[in-house]
Amino acid sequence: MGKYANHEEFGVNAPINYREDTTSESFLNGMSAIAPSGMKPRQTRAKKFEEKTDFKASARWHRNFDLAMFGGSDIGTADFESRQMGLEGKINGVKRIPDTRRR
């Protein structure tokens, strides 16, 4: 069975997890792992990465996933940001599943 029981649970949890997990630290850790020896990623790029993974980016990411997997069944293409806000507003009725990859 998957991590989420249904698509609504996915829509409420996954974009929030995406925003919480796309931090400058996660960027630096990932880039450091693949950087050639003696080189390290720039702090300024990590900051820009984190700035570009805000609510709009997570809503766009969810919309693109929804289009690819379900043909746009959940939040559609028109005004997807406000629909994402509506989904996240349902969080009290949907089980919150934090990302377990965090350490």
Residue pairs with C-beta under 8 A, 6 or more apart in sequence:
3 97
4 10
4 13
4 14
4 97
5 95
7 66
7 70
7 73
7 74
8 74
8 87
8 90
8 94
9 94
9 95
9 97
11 62
11 66
11 74
11 75
11 84
11 87
12 87
12 88
12 90
12 91
12 94
12 96
13 94
13 95
13 96
13 97
14 62
14 65
15 58
15 59
15 61
15 62
15 84
15 87
15 88
16 58
16 88
16 91
16 96
17 97
17 98
17 99
18 53
18 57
18 58
18 61
18 62
19 53
19 54
19 55
19 57
19 58
20 98
20 99
21 99
21 101
21 102
22 49
22 50
22 53
22 57
23 50
24 43
24 46
24 47
24 49
24 50
25 46
27 41
27 45
27 46
27 49
27 50
28 41
28 43
28 46
31 41
31 45
31 46
32 40
32 41
35 41
55 81
55 84
56 81
58 84
59 75
59 80
59 81
59 84
59 85
60 80
62 74
62 75
62 80
62 84
63 72
63 75
63 76
63 77
63 80
63 84
66 72
66 73
66 74
66 75
66 76
67 77
74 83
74 87
75 83
75 84
75 87
76 83
